[in-house]
Amino acid sequence: MFLTPRGDSKGLYVTNETAGSFEVHEQGGGRSSIAFDYRVVAERKGFEKIRMEDRTRFFTKQTMAERGMMKRGAPAMTVPQPQHGKSVLHPVTQNVQR
């Protein structure tokens, strides 16, 4: 679980995690009411021991250029930028309460 506060706070932490919910609190007894983003990362059941194939060789400058995946002089990898009115990650606004 990754939490990103969207304002000034003493830090955030998660409690009472279940398969369908979790609670977010502010550290140090803080009482802020700020928005935050969160990201949940988990292993897929039944695939815990399977690792993704290393495909790094497909993303070198040379191989990307050969596939027409990059412009001349561009960096090997670029970070996708959000389109107007759309976000890459869907922020969720929650109130942080103690």
Short mmCIF file of the C-alpha atoms (twelve columns), coordinates in Angstrom:
data_MODEL
# 
_entry.id   MODEL 
# 
loop_
_atom_site.group_PDB 
_atom_site.id 
_atom_site.type_symbol 
_atom_site.label_atom_id 
_atom_site.label_alt_id 
_atom_site.label_comp_id 
_atom_site.label_asym_id 
_atom_site.label_seq_id 
_atom_site.Cartn_x 
_atom_site.Cartn_y 
_atom_site.Cartn_z 
_atom_site.pdbx_PDB_model_num 
ATOM 1  C CA . MET A 1  0.000   0.000   0.000   1 
ATOM 2  C CA . PHE A 2  1.396   3.385   -1.005  1 
ATOM 3  C CA . LEU A 3  -0.106  6.607   0.353   1 
ATOM 4  C CA . THR A 4  0.576   10.102  -0.998  1 
ATOM 5  C CA . PRO A 5  -0.781  13.026  1.019   1 
ATOM 6  C CA . ARG A 6  -2.133  15.869  -1.143  1 
ATOM 7  C CA . GLY A 7  -1.422  18.503  1.475   1 
ATOM 8  C CA . ASP A 8  0.548   19.274  4.626   1 
ATOM 9  C CA . SER A 9  0.387   16.503  7.228   1 
ATOM 10 C CA . LYS A 10 2.467   14.687  9.816   1 
ATOM 11 C CA . GLY A 11 2.436   11.582  7.612   1 
ATOM 12 C CA . LEU A 12 -0.157  8.894   6.918   1 
ATOM 13 C CA . TYR A 13 -0.481  5.243   7.854   1 
ATOM 14 C CA . VAL A 14 -2.918  2.378   7.195   1 
ATOM 15 C CA . THR A 15 -4.809  0.263   9.748   1 
ATOM 16 C CA . ASN A 16 -7.629  -2.302  9.714   1 
ATOM 17 C CA . GLU A 17 -6.802  -3.726  6.300   1 
ATOM 18 C CA . THR A 18 -9.295  -6.257  4.931   1 
ATOM 19 C CA . ALA A 19 -9.900  -7.689  1.477   1 
ATOM 20 C CA . GLY A 20 -12.381 -4.901  0.787   1 
ATOM 21 C CA . SER A 21 -11.304 -1.873  2.817   1 
ATOM 22 C CA . PHE A 22 -8.694  -0.094  4.925   1 
ATOM 23 C CA . GLU A 23 -8.452  2.930   7.205   1 
ATOM 24 C CA . VAL A 24 -6.010  5.819   6.815   1 
ATOM 25 C CA . HIS A 25 -4.846  7.861   9.816   1 
ATOM 26 C CA . GLU A 26 -2.439  10.733  10.343  1 
ATOM 27 C CA . GLN A 27 0.721   10.049  12.321  1 
ATOM 28 C CA . GLY A 28 1.518   11.731  15.612  1 
ATOM 29 C CA . GLY A 29 -2.122  12.200  16.542  1 
ATOM 30 C CA . GLY A 30 -2.601  14.680  13.707  1 
ATOM 31 C CA . ARG A 31 -6.125  15.810  12.877  1 
ATOM 32 C CA . SER A 32 -5.709  17.065  9.290   1 
ATOM 33 C CA . SER A 33 -8.502  16.729  6.790   1 
ATOM 34 C CA . ILE A 34 -6.560  16.368  3.548   1 
ATOM 35 C CA . ALA A 35 -7.003  14.496  0.308   1 
ATOM 36 C CA . PHE A 36 -4.615  11.649  -0.495  1 
ATOM 37 C CA . ASP A 37 -3.835  9.246   -3.313  1 
ATOM 38 C CA . TYR A 38 -3.301  5.555   -2.747  1 
ATOM 39 C CA . ARG A 39 -1.957  2.620   -4.708  1 
ATOM 40 C CA . VAL A 40 -2.458  -1.019  -3.779  1 
ATOM 41 C CA . VAL A 41 0.069   -3.571  -5.031  1 
ATOM 42 C CA . ALA A 42 -0.498  -7.299  -4.569  1 
ATOM 43 C CA . GLU A 43 0.501   -10.663 -5.942  1 
ATOM 44 C CA . ARG A 44 -2.117  -12.506 -7.966  1 
ATOM 45 C CA . LYS A 45 -3.401  -15.599 -6.157  1 
ATOM 46 C CA . GLY A 46 -1.921  -18.745 -7.671  1 
ATOM 47 C CA . PHE A 47 0.932   -16.796 -9.305  1 
ATOM 48 C CA . GLU A 48 2.972   -15.949 -6.190  1 
ATOM 49 C CA . LYS A 49 6.079   -17.795 -7.387  1 
ATOM 50 C CA . ILE A 50 5.921   -16.726 -11.039 1 
ATOM 51 C CA . ARG A 51 8.114   -13.787 -11.969 1 
ATOM 52 C CA . MET A 52 7.750   -11.572 -14.997 1 
ATOM 53 C CA . GLU A 53 10.125  -12.286 -17.865 1 
ATOM 54 C CA . ASP A 54 13.022  -9.834  -18.113 1 
ATOM 55 C CA . ARG A 55 12.352  -7.827  -21.265 1 
ATOM 56 C CA . THR A 56 14.895  -5.060  -20.652 1 
ATOM 57 C CA . ARG A 57 16.672  -5.844  -23.926 1 
ATOM 58 C CA . PHE A 58 13.560  -4.687  -25.823 1 
ATOM 59 C CA . PHE A 59 13.859  -1.165  -24.417 1 
ATOM 60 C CA . THR A 60 17.387  -0.118  -25.329 1 
ATOM 61 C CA . LYS A 61 17.816  2.988   -27.473 1 
ATOM 62 C CA . GLN A 62 18.881  0.866   -30.417 1 
ATOM 63 C CA . THR A 63 16.006  -1.622  -30.346 1 
ATOM 64 C CA . MET A 64 13.420  1.098   -29.738 1 
ATOM 65 C CA . ALA A 65 14.823  3.137   -32.629 1 
ATOM 66 C CA . GLU A 66 14.750  0.055   -34.876 1 
ATOM 67 C CA . ARG A 67 11.064  -0.403  -34.053 1 
ATOM 68 C CA . GLY A 68 10.312  3.266   -34.650 1 
ATOM 69 C CA . MET A 69 9.365   3.707   -30.997 1 
ATOM 70 C CA . MET A 70 11.390  6.845   -30.426 1 
ATOM 71 C CA . LYS A 71 12.327  10.004  -32.222 1 
ATOM 72 C CA . ARG A 72 15.924  10.659  -33.149 1 
ATOM 73 C CA . GLY A 73 17.765  12.072  -30.128 1 
ATOM 74 C CA . ALA A 74 14.921  11.296  -27.716 1 
ATOM 75 C CA . PRO A 75 15.602  9.547   -24.397 1 
ATOM 76 C CA . ALA A 76 15.192  5.768   -24.320 1 
ATOM 77 C CA . MET A 77 12.188  5.910   -22.001 1 
ATOM 78 C CA . THR A 78 9.636   8.647   -21.434 1 
ATOM 79 C CA . VAL A 79 7.013   8.993   -18.737 1 
ATOM 80 C CA . PRO A 80 3.460   9.192   -20.105 1 
ATOM 81 C CA . GLN A 81 1.869   12.565  -19.443 1 
ATOM 82 C CA . PRO A 82 -1.784  12.842  -18.440 1 
ATOM 83 C CA . GLN A 83 -4.137  14.163  -21.084 1 
ATOM 84 C CA . HIS A 84 -6.140  17.286  -20.309 1 
ATOM 85 C CA . GLY A 85 -8.929  16.374  -17.920 1 
ATOM 86 C CA . LYS A 86 -7.602  12.860  -17.314 1 
ATOM 87 C CA . SER A 87 -5.157  11.560  -14.733 1 
ATOM 88 C CA . VAL A 88 -2.702  8.703   -15.043 1 
ATOM 89 C CA . LEU A 89 -3.620  7.488   -11.563 1 
ATOM 90 C CA . HIS A 90 -7.141  8.070   -10.350 1 
ATOM 91 C CA . PRO A 91 -6.821  10.163  -7.199  1 
ATOM 92 C CA . VAL A 92 -9.239  9.344   -4.429  1 
ATOM 93 C CA . THR A 93 -10.204 12.026  -1.975  1 
ATOM 94 C CA . GLN A 94 -10.654 10.858  1.589   1 
ATOM 95 C CA . ASN A 95 -10.800 12.666  4.884   1 
ATOM 96 C CA . VAL A 96 -8.060  11.677  7.287   1 
ATOM 97 C CA . GLN A 97 -9.654  11.195  10.691  1 
ATOM 98 C CA . ARG A 98 -8.405  9.835   13.951  1 
# 
